[in-house]
Amino acid sequence: MNIRAAIEELLTAGYGNKAIARQVHVRHQRVAEIRAELGIPNVVRPTTATYSEDAFWRRTQPVGDHLTWTGHFNSTGVPCLRTTDGMHTAYRIAFRIRWGREPVGTVRPGCDMERCVHPRHVEDAQMRRQYAAIFGEVAA
């Protein structure tokens, strides 16, 4: 997916200019230009981003439709972020960004890219059980 297409997708999903700019690594002014071209009104919302969410976006890099982690990895190779309230895996932060709730059980990428931290690609144990029930696959 190219950057313009990613920006358009996030705009239509309702994300703000700065959040999109952080995610696709462009200036927020560029996002505003594309928003204006598409005629999508700028929705001003009070910010609900936490420090860990902001730090998450600063430590990711897009690779195609995926996001790689450029931050710290723990001793077992899991992408992690230390905040004032402790150590969090990038997977759990990504899950909270996407779903707005705490994950149930282990969170890991559901795509074919090892260590992908894209919020659209991570799954918690509850989601894996639901997929298994629907599709008859083995939940891990």
ABEGO torsion letter per residue (X at the ends): XBAAAAAAAAAAAGBBAAAAAAAAGBBAAAAAAAAAAAGBBBBBBBBABBAAAAAAAAABBBBEABBBBABBBBAAGBBBBBBAAEBBBAAAAAAAAAAGBBBBEBBBBABABBGBABAAABBBAAAAAAAAAAAGBBBX
